């Protein structure tokens, strides 16, 4: 679909960031394998890879880097019965 929509470079950019921050997630490796190669884009054209993660330098245990890939989630909705 990325090829049909002509958006391989941005999708590859996100997938490379995903693989960097979540190397254990097979999805990123499979997606990168499925995408064709693209020319390297100029720095600053796409968001910096840290825009896709939450990073903290301090935890309850004290100083330490914690990185979490940001994902959308589905809100649980309550069923209202009349």
N, C-alpha and C positions, 0 to 999 in steps of 0.2 A: 504494500500500500504506500509506503514511503517513496518508492520509485514512481508510482503512478501520480502521487501528489507533488512530486519534485521537491521533497523535503528530507532527502537522505542525510545531508550534512547536519541539520539540527538534531535529527533522531540519533545519528551516530555520536554527536557531541554528548547528548544526554546518556546514551548507553555507555560511552567511555567513562563518564563521571560515575555512573552506577557501578561499573566494574571496579573502578578505583576505590570507591567507598564501601562496596558490598562484594568483595571478591568471592565470597562463598555462595552468592546467589547465581545459579546457573542461567537464569533468564538473560542476564546481560551478555554473557559469553555467547549464548545461542543467537541473540539478536544481532550482535556484532558479526557473527559468522554468516548470518543471512543477508546482511546489508552489503551492497557493493562498495568498493573503495570510493573515496571522495578526495578532492584536492584539499590541502590544509588551508583553513581559513585564517585571515588576519586576526591577530590577538585583539580581543575586545568586541568582535562582531557579535558573538553569542555570549550569554551570561557566564560569569565565572562559575566553575563547577561547585564551589561552596554555596552557591545560591540554591542548590537542590538538597542541602543537608542542614540540620540544626547542629550547631557545635557549641559546647560549653567548655570552659576552662576551669570550672570549679564544680565539685560534686559534694555530696554529704560526707564523703570520705576525705575531702580536702581537694587540693589542686589536682587536676587530671583532665585530659582531653577525652570527651565523650562525643562521638559523631553518630548521628542518626539520620538515615535517608528519609526524606519527607514523602509521605504517601497520602493520597486522598482516602477518606474513609466514608463508609455509608452510615448515615445516622439511623439509629433504630427509631422507628416511629411507633407511636402507640396507636392501637386500634380502638376507636371510639365506638361504643355500641349504644344505640338509641334505646 
